[in-house]
Amino acid sequence: MPADEQKKIKAGILKDLLQRDEKELETFKDNAENFRTDEGDAAMMIRRKLSTYKRKVDVKNYILKELSNI
């Protein structure tokens, strides 16, 4: 398979995964807003989970950008 076609397929898969992760991130943000708590451990867990989701989205956006530039 030609390299350009491989890049297109990879980019397409990555876009689908990115859309799913962005949707999960938005859902988690909405749920976190509704789940306000003063407990330190729970709040810390929510912040970490949110940070992880954001990082996943950022990394996939970066990889997608790199695939587009090559």
Predicted model as a PDB file, atoms N, CA, C, CB and O in Angstrom, pLDDT in the B-factor column:
MODEL        1                                                                  
ATOM      1  N   MET A   1       0.858  -1.174   0.000  1.00 87.00           N  
ATOM      2  CA  MET A   1       0.000   0.000   0.000  1.00 87.00           C  
ATOM      3  C   MET A   1       0.906   1.240   0.000  1.00 87.00           C  
ATOM      4  CB  MET A   1      -0.978  -0.003   1.241  1.00 87.00           C  
ATOM      5  O   MET A   1       1.870   1.295   0.764  1.00 87.00           O  
ATOM      6  N   PRO A   2       0.612   2.219  -0.835  1.00 90.00           N  
ATOM      7  CA  PRO A   2       1.430   3.441  -0.880  1.00 90.00           C  
ATOM      8  C   PRO A   2       1.394   4.198   0.451  1.00 90.00           C  
ATOM      9  CB  PRO A   2       0.946   4.359  -2.011  1.00 90.00           C  
ATOM     10  O   PRO A   2       0.411   4.146   1.190  1.00 90.00           O  
ATOM     11  N   ALA A   3       2.490   4.899   0.732  1.00 86.00           N  
ATOM     12  CA  ALA A   3       2.619   5.626   2.001  1.00 86.00           C  
ATOM     13  C   ALA A   3       1.534   6.679   2.173  1.00 86.00           C  
ATOM     14  CB  ALA A   3       3.986   6.285   2.091  1.00 86.00           C  
ATOM     15  O   ALA A   3       1.024   6.860   3.279  1.00 86.00           O  
ATOM     16  N   ASP A   4       1.173   7.375   1.102  1.00 87.00           N  
ATOM     17  CA  ASP A   4       0.123   8.406   1.204  1.00 87.00           C  
ATOM     18  C   ASP A   4      -1.217   7.798   1.598  1.00 87.00           C  
ATOM     19  CB  ASP A   4      -0.021   9.157  -0.129  1.00 87.00           C  
ATOM     20  O   ASP A   4      -1.960   8.372   2.394  1.00 87.00           O  
ATOM     21  N   GLU A   5      -1.512   6.647   1.040  1.00 90.00           N  
ATOM     22  CA  GLU A   5      -2.771   5.985   1.378  1.00 90.00           C  
ATOM     23  C   GLU A   5      -2.762   5.509   2.832  1.00 90.00           C  
ATOM     24  CB  GLU A   5      -3.025   4.798   0.431  1.00 90.00           C  
ATOM     25  O   GLU A   5      -3.781   5.587   3.518  1.00 90.00           O  
ATOM     26  N   GLN A   6      -1.621   5.021   3.296  1.00 89.00           N  
ATOM     27  CA  GLN A   6      -1.493   4.611   4.688  1.00 89.00           C  
ATOM     28  C   GLN A   6      -1.721   5.793   5.621  1.00 89.00           C  
ATOM     29  CB  GLN A   6      -0.117   3.993   4.940  1.00 89.00           C  
ATOM     30  O   GLN A   6      -2.394   5.659   6.643  1.00 89.00           O  
ATOM     31  N   LYS A   7      -1.161   6.950   5.274  1.00 89.00           N  
ATOM     32  CA  LYS A   7      -1.339   8.153   6.097  1.00 89.00           C  
ATOM     33  C   LYS A   7      -2.799   8.563   6.156  1.00 89.00           C  
ATOM     34  CB  LYS A   7      -0.494   9.309   5.553  1.00 89.00           C  
ATOM     35  O   LYS A   7      -3.296   8.951   7.213  1.00 89.00           O  
ATOM     36  N   LYS A   8      -3.497   8.481   5.013  1.00 90.00           N  
ATOM     37  CA  LYS A   8      -4.914   8.845   4.985  1.00 90.00           C  
ATOM     38  C   LYS A   8      -5.729   7.920   5.880  1.00 90.00           C  
ATOM     39  CB  LYS A   8      -5.453   8.801   3.549  1.00 90.00           C  
ATOM     40  O   LYS A   8      -6.613   8.371   6.607  1.00 90.00           O  
ATOM     41  N   ILE A   9      -5.432   6.636   5.825  1.00 92.00           N  
ATOM     42  CA  ILE A   9      -6.151   5.668   6.652  1.00 92.00           C  
ATOM     43  C   ILE A   9      -5.868   5.926   8.125  1.00 92.00           C  
ATOM     44  CB  ILE A   9      -5.757   4.224   6.273  1.00 92.00           C  
ATOM     45  O   ILE A   9      -6.786   5.931   8.945  1.00 92.00           O  
ATOM     46  N   LYS A  10      -4.592   6.142   8.464  1.00 91.00           N  
ATOM     47  CA  LYS A  10      -4.228   6.431   9.857  1.00 91.00           C  
ATOM     48  C   LYS A  10      -4.901   7.705  10.345  1.00 91.00           C  
ATOM     49  CB  LYS A  10      -2.704   6.556  10.002  1.00 91.00           C  
ATOM     50  O   LYS A  10      -5.410   7.755  11.465  1.00 91.00           O  
ATOM     51  N   ALA A  11      -4.904   8.736   9.505  1.00 92.00           N  
ATOM     52  CA  ALA A  11      -5.527  10.005   9.883  1.00 92.00           C  
ATOM     53  C   ALA A  11      -7.027   9.821  10.096  1.00 92.00           C  
ATOM     54  CB  ALA A  11      -5.268  11.079   8.805  1.00 92.00           C  
ATOM     55  O   ALA A  11      -7.593  10.393  11.027  1.00 92.00           O  
ATOM     56  N   GLY A  12      -7.668   9.036   9.252  1.00 93.00           N  
ATOM     57  CA  GLY A  12      -9.097   8.784   9.398  1.00 93.00           C  
ATOM     58  C   GLY A  12      -9.427   8.069  10.696  1.00 93.00           C  
ATOM     59  O   GLY A  12     -10.377   8.428  11.391  1.00 93.00           O  
ATOM     60  N   ILE A  13      -8.638   7.057  11.015  1.00 94.00           N  
ATOM     61  CA  ILE A  13      -8.840   6.321  12.260  1.00 94.00           C  
ATOM     62  C   ILE A  13      -8.614   7.248  13.451  1.00 94.00           C  
ATOM     63  CB  ILE A  13      -7.893   5.098  12.336  1.00 94.00           C  
ATOM     64  O   ILE A  13      -9.383   7.240  14.412  1.00 94.00           O  
ATOM     65  N   LEU A  14      -7.563   8.035  13.376  1.00 94.00           N  
ATOM     66  CA  LEU A  14      -7.231   8.948  14.466  1.00 94.00           C  
ATOM     67  C   LEU A  14      -8.323  10.000  14.661  1.00 94.00           C  
ATOM     68  CB  LEU A  14      -5.888   9.629  14.196  1.00 94.00           C  
ATOM     69  O   LEU A  14      -8.639  10.367  15.793  1.00 94.00           O  
ATOM     70  N   LYS A  15      -8.894  10.480  13.568  1.00 94.00           N  
ATOM     71  CA  LYS A  15      -9.997  11.461  13.670  1.00 94.00           C  
ATOM     72  C   LYS A  15     -11.195  10.850  14.381  1.00 94.00           C  
ATOM     73  CB  LYS A  15     -10.418  11.964  12.267  1.00 94.00           C  
ATOM     74  O   LYS A  15     -11.823  11.497  15.218  1.00 94.00           O  
ATOM     75  N   ASP A  16     -11.513   9.595  14.043  1.00 95.00           N  
ATOM     76  CA  ASP A  16     -12.629   8.917  14.709  1.00 95.00           C  
ATOM     77  C   ASP A  16     -12.361   8.760  16.203  1.00 95.00           C  
ATOM     78  CB  ASP A  16     -12.879   7.540  14.072  1.00 95.00           C  
ATOM     79  O   ASP A  16     -13.237   9.021  17.028  1.00 95.00           O  
ATOM     80  N   LEU A  17     -11.149   8.334  16.547  1.00 95.00           N  
ATOM     81  CA  LEU A  17     -10.788   8.185  17.953  1.00 95.00           C  
ATOM     82  C   LEU A  17     -10.809   9.522  18.679  1.00 95.00           C  
ATOM     83  CB  LEU A  17      -9.413   7.549  18.079  1.00 95.00           C  
ATOM     84  O   LEU A  17     -11.234   9.607  19.831  1.00 95.00           O  
ATOM     85  N   LEU A  18     -10.352  10.556  18.001  1.00 95.00           N  
ATOM     86  CA  LEU A  18     -10.320  11.893  18.585  1.00 95.00           C  
ATOM     87  C   LEU A  18     -11.729  12.396  18.862  1.00 95.00           C  
ATOM     88  CB  LEU A  18      -9.584  12.865  17.660  1.00 95.00           C  
ATOM     89  O   LEU A  18     -11.987  12.970  19.920  1.00 95.00           O  
ATOM     90  N   GLN A  19     -12.635  12.187  17.925  1.00 96.00           N  
ATOM     91  CA  GLN A  19     -14.021  12.601  18.142  1.00 96.00           C  
ATOM     92  C   GLN A  19     -14.624  11.888  19.348  1.00 96.00           C  
ATOM     93  CB  GLN A  19     -14.864  12.324  16.891  1.00 96.00           C  
ATOM     94  O   GLN A  19     -15.332  12.496  20.152  1.00 96.00           O  
ATOM     95  N   ARG A  20     -14.339  10.600  19.463  1.00 96.00           N  
ATOM     96  CA  ARG A  20     -14.850   9.836  20.598  1.00 96.00           C  
ATOM     97  C   ARG A  20     -14.284  10.367  21.911  1.00 96.00           C  
ATOM     98  CB  ARG A  20     -14.511   8.349  20.439  1.00 96.00           C  
ATOM     99  O   ARG A  20     -15.011  10.542  22.888  1.00 96.00           O  
ATOM    100  N   ASP A  21     -12.966  10.624  21.918  1.00 95.00           N  
ATOM    101  CA  ASP A  21     -12.337  11.129  23.137  1.00 95.00           C  
ATOM    102  C   ASP A  21     -12.837  12.520  23.501  1.00 95.00           C  
ATOM    103  CB  ASP A  21     -10.828  11.152  22.974  1.00 95.00           C  
ATOM    104  O   ASP A  21     -13.021  12.820  24.681  1.00 95.00           O  
ATOM    105  N   GLU A  22     -13.059  13.372  22.506  1.00 95.00           N  
ATOM    106  CA  GLU A  22     -13.587  14.714  22.786  1.00 95.00           C  
ATOM    107  C   GLU A  22     -14.987  14.628  23.367  1.00 95.00           C  
ATOM    108  CB  GLU A  22     -13.599  15.572  21.509  1.00 95.00           C  
ATOM    109  O   GLU A  22     -15.337  15.389  24.268  1.00 95.00           O  
ATOM    110  N   LYS A  23     -15.789  13.704  22.854  1.00 96.00           N  
ATOM    111  CA  LYS A  23     -17.138  13.509  23.389  1.00 96.00           C  
ATOM    112  C   LYS A  23     -17.078  13.013  24.832  1.00 96.00           C  
ATOM    113  CB  LYS A  23     -17.929  12.513  22.515  1.00 96.00           C  
ATOM    114  O   LYS A  23     -17.832  13.482  25.685  1.00 96.00           O  
ATOM    115  N   GLU A  24     -16.179  12.063  25.104  1.00 94.00           N  
ATOM    116  CA  GLU A  24     -16.006  11.559  26.468  1.00 94.00           C  
ATOM    117  C   GLU A  24     -15.546  12.671  27.403  1.00 94.00           C  
ATOM    118  CB  GLU A  24     -14.997  10.400  26.489  1.00 94.00           C  
ATOM    119  O   GLU A  24     -16.005  12.758  28.542  1.00 94.00           O  
ATOM    120  N   LEU A  25     -14.645  13.519  26.925  1.00 93.00           N  
ATOM    121  CA  LEU A  25     -14.148  14.632  27.725  1.00 93.00           C  
ATOM    122  C   LEU A  25     -15.288  15.578  28.084  1.00 93.00           C  
ATOM    123  CB  LEU A  25     -13.043  15.388  26.971  1.00 93.00           C  
ATOM    124  O   LEU A  25     -15.419  15.982  29.239  1.00 93.00           O  
ATOM    125  N   GLU A  26     -16.102  15.929  27.114  1.00 94.00           N  
ATOM    126  CA  GLU A  26     -17.229  16.828  27.377  1.00 94.00           C  
ATOM    127  C   GLU A  26     -18.220  16.200  28.357  1.00 94.00           C  
ATOM    128  CB  GLU A  26     -17.944  17.188  26.065  1.00 94.00           C  
ATOM    129  O   GLU A  26     -18.727  16.873  29.254  1.00 94.00           O  
ATOM    130  N   THR A  27     -18.489  14.924  28.180  1.00 93.00           N  
ATOM    131  CA  THR A  27     -19.394  14.220  29.098  1.00 93.00           C  
ATOM    132  C   THR A  27     -18.822  14.209  30.509  1.00 93.00           C  
ATOM    133  CB  THR A  27     -19.644  12.776  28.616  1.00 93.00           C  
ATOM    134  O   THR A  27     -19.540  14.447  31.480  1.00 93.00           O  
ATOM    135  N   PHE A  28     -17.527  13.931  30.616  1.00 91.00           N  
ATOM    136  CA  PHE A  28     -16.896  13.906  31.934  1.00 91.00           C  
ATOM    137  C   PHE A  28     -16.924  15.289  32.578  1.00 91.00           C  
ATOM    138  CB  PHE A  28     -15.452  13.403  31.826  1.00 91.00           C  
ATOM    139  O   PHE A  28     -17.172  15.414  33.777  1.00 91.00           O  
ATOM    140  N   LYS A  29     -16.666  16.340  31.773  1.00 90.00           N  
ATOM    141  CA  LYS A  29     -16.722  17.706  32.311  1.00 90.00           C  
ATOM    142  C   LYS A  29     -18.113  18.010  32.849  1.00 90.00           C  
ATOM    143  CB  LYS A  29     -16.335  18.736  31.229  1.00 90.00           C  
ATOM    144  O   LYS A  29     -18.260  18.548  33.947  1.00 90.00           O  
ATOM    145  N   ASP A  30     -19.133  17.663  32.067  1.00 89.00           N  
ATOM    146  CA  ASP A  30     -20.512  17.904  32.498  1.00 89.00           C  
ATOM    147  C   ASP A  30     -20.822  17.146  33.784  1.00 89.00           C  
ATOM    148  CB  ASP A  30     -21.500  17.494  31.394  1.00 89.00           C  
ATOM    149  O   ASP A  30     -21.412  17.697  34.714  1.00 89.00           O  
ATOM    150  N   ASN A  31     -20.424  15.896  33.828  1.00 87.00           N  
ATOM    151  CA  ASN A  31     -20.681  15.088  35.029  1.00 87.00           C  
ATOM    152  C   ASN A  31     -19.906  15.613  36.227  1.00 87.00           C  
ATOM    153  CB  ASN A  31     -20.314  13.624  34.777  1.00 87.00           C  
ATOM    154  O   ASN A  31     -20.417  15.605  37.347  1.00 87.00           O  
ATOM    155  N   ALA A  32     -18.685  16.068  36.005  1.00 84.00           N  
ATOM    156  CA  ALA A  32     -17.865  16.590  37.099  1.00 84.00           C  
ATOM    157  C   ALA A  32     -18.485  17.866  37.673  1.00 84.00           C  
ATOM    158  CB  ALA A  32     -16.424  16.864  36.614  1.00 84.00           C  
ATOM    159  O   ALA A  32     -18.433  18.095  38.881  1.00 84.00           O  
ATOM    160  N   GLU A  33     -19.063  18.688  36.814  1.00 81.00           N  
ATOM    161  CA  GLU A  33     -19.723  19.909  37.281  1.00 81.00           C  
ATOM    162  C   GLU A  33     -20.924  19.568  38.167  1.00 81.00           C  
ATOM    163  CB  GLU A  33     -20.171  20.773  36.082  1.00 81.00           C  
ATOM    164  O   GLU A  33     -21.199  20.273  39.138  1.00 81.00           O  
ATOM    165  N   ASN A  34     -21.625  18.509  37.839  1.00 82.00           N  
ATOM    166  CA  ASN A  34     -22.802  18.104  38.610  1.00 82.00           C  
ATOM    167  C   ASN A  34     -22.436  17.345  39.879  1.00 82.00           C  
ATOM    168  CB  ASN A  34     -23.711  17.249  37.756  1.00 82.00           C  
ATOM    169  O   ASN A  34     -23.287  17.128  40.742  1.00 82.00           O  
ATOM    170  N   PHE A  35     -21.191  16.946  39.994  1.00 76.00           N  
ATOM    171  CA  PHE A  35     -20.757  16.109  41.106  1.00 76.00           C  
ATOM    172  C   PHE A  35     -19.856  16.883  42.061  1.00 76.00           C  
ATOM    173  CB  PHE A  35     -20.030  14.874  40.587  1.00 76.00           C  
ATOM    174  O   PHE A  35     -18.898  16.323  42.594  1.00 76.00           O  
ATOM    175  N   ARG A  36     -20.138  18.109  42.274  1.00 71.00           N  
ATOM    176  CA  ARG A  36     -19.324  18.925  43.182  1.00 71.00           C  
ATOM    177  C   ARG A  36     -19.221  18.259  44.540  1.00 71.00           C  
ATOM    178  CB  ARG A  36     -19.916  20.337  43.328  1.00 71.00           C  
ATOM    179  O   ARG A  36     -20.219  17.832  45.120  1.00 71.00           O  
ATOM    180  N   THR A  37     -17.984  18.177  45.042  1.00 68.00           N  
ATOM    181  CA  THR A  37     -17.758  17.569  46.347  1.00 68.00           C  
ATOM    182  C   THR A  37     -16.642  18.319  47.062  1.00 68.00           C  
ATOM    183  CB  THR A  37     -17.409  16.063  46.207  1.00 68.00           C  
ATOM    184  O   THR A  37     -15.745  18.882  46.434  1.00 68.00           O  
ATOM    185  N   ASP A  38     -16.717  18.313  48.359  1.00 69.00           N  
ATOM    186  CA  ASP A  38     -15.684  18.964  49.164  1.00 69.00           C  
ATOM    187  C   ASP A  38     -14.634  17.963  49.649  1.00 69.00           C  
ATOM    188  CB  ASP A  38     -16.318  19.674  50.361  1.00 69.00           C  
ATOM    189  O   ASP A  38     -13.635  18.349  50.255  1.00 69.00           O  
ATOM    190  N   GLU A  39     -14.861  16.696  49.383  1.00 74.00           N  
ATOM    191  CA  GLU A  39     -13.917  15.674  49.816  1.00 74.00           C  
ATOM    192  C   GLU A  39     -12.648  15.778  48.979  1.00 74.00           C  
ATOM    193  CB  GLU A  39     -14.538  14.258  49.701  1.00 74.00           C  
ATOM    194  O   GLU A  39     -12.708  15.756  47.749  1.00 74.00           O  
ATOM    195  N   GLY A  40     -11.523  15.888  49.630  1.00 78.00           N  
ATOM    196  CA  GLY A  40     -10.243  16.084  48.954  1.00 78.00           C  
ATOM    197  C   GLY A  40      -9.880  14.972  47.987  1.00 78.00           C  
ATOM    198  O   GLY A  40      -9.446  15.234  46.866  1.00 78.00           O  
ATOM    199  N   ASP A  41     -10.060  13.722  48.424  1.00 83.00           N  
ATOM    200  CA  ASP A  41      -9.679  12.590  47.581  1.00 83.00           C  
ATOM    201  C   ASP A  41     -10.528  12.510  46.314  1.00 83.00           C  
ATOM    202  CB  ASP A  41      -9.801  11.293  48.364  1.00 83.00           C  
ATOM    203  O   ASP A  41     -10.003  12.265  45.228  1.00 83.00           O  
ATOM    204  N   ALA A  42     -11.814  12.713  46.449  1.00 80.00           N  
ATOM    205  CA  ALA A  42     -12.702  12.644  45.293  1.00 80.00           C  
ATOM    206  C   ALA A  42     -12.417  13.787  44.322  1.00 80.00           C  
ATOM    207  CB  ALA A  42     -14.170  12.681  45.742  1.00 80.00           C  
ATOM    208  O   ALA A  42     -12.392  13.581  43.108  1.00 80.00           O  
ATOM    209  N   ALA A  43     -12.206  14.979  44.848  1.00 80.00           N  
ATOM    210  CA  ALA A  43     -11.903  16.125  43.997  1.00 80.00           C  
ATOM    211  C   ALA A  43     -10.579  15.927  43.260  1.00 80.00           C  
ATOM    212  CB  ALA A  43     -11.856  17.409  44.830  1.00 80.00           C  
ATOM    213  O   ALA A  43     -10.448  16.277  42.087  1.00 80.00           O  
ATOM    214  N   MET A  44      -9.611  15.366  43.961  1.00 86.00           N  
ATOM    215  CA  MET A  44      -8.302  15.094  43.346  1.00 86.00           C  
ATOM    216  C   MET A  44      -8.445  14.061  42.231  1.00 86.00           C  
ATOM    217  CB  MET A  44      -7.288  14.597  44.410  1.00 86.00           C  
ATOM    218  O   MET A  44      -7.845  14.207  41.166  1.00 86.00           O  
ATOM    219  N   MET A  45      -9.230  13.027  42.472  1.00 86.00           N  
ATOM    220  CA  MET A  45      -9.442  11.989  41.475  1.00 86.00           C  
ATOM    221  C   MET A  45     -10.110  12.574  40.223  1.00 86.00           C  
ATOM    222  CB  MET A  45     -10.299  10.851  42.062  1.00 86.00           C  
ATOM    223  O   MET A  45      -9.739  12.236  39.099  1.00 86.00           O  
ATOM    224  N   ILE A  46     -11.076  13.433  40.425  1.00 86.00           N  
ATOM    225  CA  ILE A  46     -11.772  14.058  39.303  1.00 86.00           C  
ATOM    226  C   ILE A  46     -10.814  14.931  38.502  1.00 86.00           C  
ATOM    227  CB  ILE A  46     -12.965  14.894  39.802  1.00 86.00           C  
ATOM    228  O   ILE A  46     -10.826  14.895  37.272  1.00 86.00           O  
ATOM    229  N   ARG A  47      -9.983  15.714  39.188  1.00 87.00           N  
ATOM    230  CA  ARG A  47      -9.008  16.567  38.490  1.00 87.00           C  
ATOM    231  C   ARG A  47      -8.012  15.737  37.689  1.00 87.00           C  
ATOM    232  CB  ARG A  47      -8.256  17.451  39.493  1.00 87.00           C  
ATOM    233  O   ARG A  47      -7.663  16.096  36.564  1.00 87.00           O  
ATOM    234  N   ARG A  48      -7.559  14.642  38.259  1.00 92.00           N  
ATOM    235  CA  ARG A  48      -6.606  13.766  37.553  1.00 92.00           C  
ATOM    236  C   ARG A  48      -7.247  13.141  36.318  1.00 92.00           C  
ATOM    237  CB  ARG A  48      -6.091  12.657  38.495  1.00 92.00           C  
ATOM    238  O   ARG A  48      -6.640  13.088  35.248  1.00 92.00           O  
ATOM    239  N   LYS A  49      -8.471  12.674  36.478  1.00 91.00           N  
ATOM    240  CA  LYS A  49      -9.182  12.051  35.361  1.00 91.00           C  
ATOM    241  C   LYS A  49      -9.410  13.064  34.252  1.00 91.00           C  
ATOM    242  CB  LYS A  49     -10.524  11.460  35.828  1.00 91.00           C  
ATOM    243  O   LYS A  49      -9.232  12.747  33.076  1.00 91.00           O  
ATOM    244  N   LEU A  50      -9.796  14.263  34.610  1.00 91.00           N  
ATOM    245  CA  LEU A  50     -10.005  15.323  33.629  1.00 91.00           C  
ATOM    246  C   LEU A  50      -8.704  15.661  32.917  1.00 91.00           C  
ATOM    247  CB  LEU A  50     -10.580  16.571  34.302  1.00 91.00           C  
ATOM    248  O   LEU A  50      -8.687  15.857  31.702  1.00 91.00           O  
ATOM    249  N   SER A  51      -7.632  15.729  33.663  1.00 94.00           N  
ATOM    250  CA  SER A  51      -6.318  15.995  33.083  1.00 94.00           C  
ATOM    251  C   SER A  51      -5.912  14.888  32.110  1.00 94.00           C  
ATOM    252  CB  SER A  51      -5.268  16.136  34.190  1.00 94.00           C  
ATOM    253  O   SER A  51      -5.336  15.162  31.058  1.00 94.00           O  
ATOM    254  N   THR A  52      -6.211  13.658  32.459  1.00 94.00           N  
ATOM    255  CA  THR A  52      -5.886  12.526  31.588  1.00 94.00           C  
ATOM    256  C   THR A  52      -6.664  12.609  30.282  1.00 94.00           C  
ATOM    257  CB  THR A  52      -6.185  11.197  32.295  1.00 94.00           C  
ATOM    258  O   THR A  52      -6.100  12.394  29.209  1.00 94.00           O  
ATOM    259  N   TYR A  53      -7.947  12.919  30.365  1.00 93.00           N  
ATOM    260  CA  TYR A  53      -8.759  13.065  29.148  1.00 93.00           C  
ATOM    261  C   TYR A  53      -8.219  14.187  28.264  1.00 93.00           C  
ATOM    262  CB  TYR A  53     -10.232  13.343  29.513  1.00 93.00           C  
ATOM    263  O   TYR A  53      -8.097  14.028  27.049  1.00 93.00           O  
ATOM    264  N   LYS A  54      -7.900  15.311  28.877  1.00 95.00           N  
ATOM    265  CA  LYS A  54      -7.368  16.442  28.105  1.00 95.00           C  
ATOM    266  C   LYS A  54      -6.052  16.072  27.424  1.00 95.00           C  
ATOM    267  CB  LYS A  54      -7.162  17.665  29.016  1.00 95.00           C  
ATOM    268  O   LYS A  54      -5.815  16.433  26.271  1.00 95.00           O  
ATOM    269  N   ARG A  55      -5.211  15.357  28.143  1.00 95.00           N  
ATOM    270  CA  ARG A  55      -3.922  14.948  27.589  1.00 95.00           C  
ATOM    271  C   ARG A  55      -4.119  13.994  26.408  1.00 95.00           C  
ATOM    272  CB  ARG A  55      -3.057  14.281  28.675  1.00 95.00           C  
ATOM    273  O   ARG A  55      -3.411  14.100  25.407  1.00 95.00           O  
ATOM    274  N   LYS A  56      -5.063  13.074  26.513  1.00 94.00           N  
ATOM    275  CA  LYS A  56      -5.361  12.153  25.417  1.00 94.00           C  
ATOM    276  C   LYS A  56      -5.771  12.914  24.168  1.00 94.00           C  
ATOM    277  CB  LYS A  56      -6.465  11.173  25.822  1.00 94.00           C  
ATOM    278  O   LYS A  56      -5.305  12.616  23.068  1.00 94.00           O  
ATOM    279  N   VAL A  57      -6.637  13.887  24.340  1.00 95.00           N  
ATOM    280  CA  VAL A  57      -7.110  14.687  23.210  1.00 95.00           C  
ATOM    281  C   VAL A  57      -5.958  15.503  22.615  1.00 95.00           C  
ATOM    282  CB  VAL A  57      -8.262  15.623  23.653  1.00 95.00           C  
ATOM    283  O   VAL A  57      -5.811  15.578  21.395  1.00 95.00           O  
ATOM    284  N   ASP A  58      -5.151  16.106  23.473  1.00 96.00           N  
ATOM    285  CA  ASP A  58      -4.020  16.910  23.000  1.00 96.00           C  
ATOM    286  C   ASP A  58      -3.016  16.068  22.213  1.00 96.00           C  
ATOM    287  CB  ASP A  58      -3.320  17.580  24.184  1.00 96.00           C  
ATOM    288  O   ASP A  58      -2.526  16.492  21.166  1.00 96.00           O  
ATOM    289  N   VAL A  59      -2.716  14.882  22.720  1.00 95.00           N  
ATOM    290  CA  VAL A  59      -1.753  14.011  22.042  1.00 95.00           C  
ATOM    291  C   VAL A  59      -2.290  13.576  20.680  1.00 95.00           C  
ATOM    292  CB  VAL A  59      -1.435  12.776  22.910  1.00 95.00           C  
ATOM    293  O   VAL A  59      -1.554  13.574  19.694  1.00 95.00           O  
ATOM    294  N   LYS A  60      -3.542  13.214  20.624  1.00 94.00           N  
ATOM    295  CA  LYS A  60      -4.121  12.786  19.338  1.00 94.00           C  
ATOM    296  C   LYS A  60      -4.185  13.946  18.356  1.00 94.00           C  
ATOM    297  CB  LYS A  60      -5.529  12.198  19.546  1.00 94.00           C  
ATOM    298  O   LYS A  60      -3.961  13.756  17.160  1.00 94.00           O  
ATOM    299  N   ASN A  61      -4.488  15.145  18.842  1.00 94.00           N  
ATOM    300  CA  ASN A  61      -4.459  16.310  17.956  1.00 94.00           C  
ATOM    301  C   ASN A  61      -3.055  16.552  17.417  1.00 94.00           C  
ATOM    302  CB  ASN A  61      -4.960  17.556  18.693  1.00 94.00           C  
ATOM    303  O   ASN A  61      -2.883  16.875  16.241  1.00 94.00           O  
ATOM    304  N   TYR A  62      -2.055  16.395  18.275  1.00 94.00           N  
ATOM    305  CA  TYR A  62      -0.664  16.580  17.861  1.00 94.00           C  
ATOM    306  C   TYR A  62      -0.270  15.549  16.794  1.00 94.00           C  
ATOM    307  CB  TYR A  62       0.276  16.474  19.081  1.00 94.00           C  
ATOM    308  O   TYR A  62       0.330  15.895  15.777  1.00 94.00           O  
ATOM    309  N   ILE A  63      -0.612  14.292  17.039  1.00 93.00           N  
ATOM    310  CA  ILE A  63      -0.277  13.238  16.087  1.00 93.00           C  
ATOM    311  C   ILE A  63      -0.985  13.467  14.754  1.00 93.00           C  
ATOM    312  CB  ILE A  63      -0.648  11.862  16.657  1.00 93.00           C  
ATOM    313  O   ILE A  63      -0.392  13.281  13.691  1.00 93.00           O  
ATOM    314  N   LEU A  64      -2.246  13.867  14.813  1.00 91.00           N  
ATOM    315  CA  LEU A  64      -2.992  14.156  13.602  1.00 91.00           C  
ATOM    316  C   LEU A  64      -2.361  15.295  12.817  1.00 91.00           C  
ATOM    317  CB  LEU A  64      -4.428  14.490  13.939  1.00 91.00           C  
ATOM    318  O   LEU A  64      -2.285  15.246  11.589  1.00 91.00           O  
ATOM    319  N   LYS A  65      -1.915  16.309  13.524  1.00 91.00           N  
ATOM    320  CA  LYS A  65      -1.242  17.439  12.883  1.00 91.00           C  
ATOM    321  C   LYS A  65       0.048  16.971  12.222  1.00 91.00           C  
ATOM    322  CB  LYS A  65      -0.946  18.556  13.909  1.00 91.00           C  
ATOM    323  O   LYS A  65       0.351  17.369  11.097  1.00 91.00           O  
ATOM    324  N   GLU A  66       0.806  16.131  12.912  1.00 89.00           N  
ATOM    325  CA  GLU A  66       2.061  15.612  12.357  1.00 89.00           C  
ATOM    326  C   GLU A  66       1.796  14.761  11.115  1.00 89.00           C  
ATOM    327  CB  GLU A  66       2.818  14.783  13.417  1.00 89.00           C  
ATOM    328  O   GLU A  66       2.537  14.843  10.135  1.00 89.00           O  
ATOM    329  N   LEU A  67       0.746  13.948  11.153  1.00 85.00           N  
ATOM    330  CA  LEU A  67       0.404  13.141   9.970  1.00 85.00           C  
ATOM    331  C   LEU A  67       0.030  14.017   8.788  1.00 85.00           C  
ATOM    332  CB  LEU A  67      -0.747  12.186  10.287  1.00 85.00           C  
ATOM    333  O   LEU A  67       0.334  13.687   7.642  1.00 85.00           O  
ATOM    334  N   SER A  68      -0.619  15.115   9.061  1.00 83.00           N  
ATOM    335  CA  SER A  68      -1.039  16.026   7.997  1.00 83.00           C  
ATOM    336  C   SER A  68       0.143  16.758   7.386  1.00 83.00           C  
ATOM    337  CB  SER A  68      -2.047  17.030   8.529  1.00 83.00           C  
ATOM    338  O   SER A  68       0.110  17.103   6.205  1.00 83.00           O  
ATOM    339  N   ASN A  69       1.182  16.999   8.166  1.00 79.00           N  
ATOM    340  CA  ASN A  69       2.341  17.736   7.689  1.00 79.00           C  
ATOM    341  C   ASN A  69       3.326  16.880   6.919  1.00 79.00           C  
ATOM    342  CB  ASN A  69       3.036  18.370   8.836  1.00 79.00           C  
ATOM    343  O   ASN A  69       4.156  17.412   6.182  1.00 79.00           O  
ATOM    344  N   ILE A  70       3.254  15.590   7.070  1.00 62.00           N  
ATOM    345  CA  ILE A  70       4.237  14.711   6.422  1.00 62.00           C  
ATOM    346  C   ILE A  70       3.854  14.458   4.991  1.00 62.00           C  
ATOM    347  CB  ILE A  70       4.364  13.384   7.168  1.00 62.00           C  
ATOM    348  O   ILE A  70       4.558  13.741   4.281  1.00 62.00           O  
TER     349      ILE A  70                                                      
ENDMDL                                                                          
END                                                                             
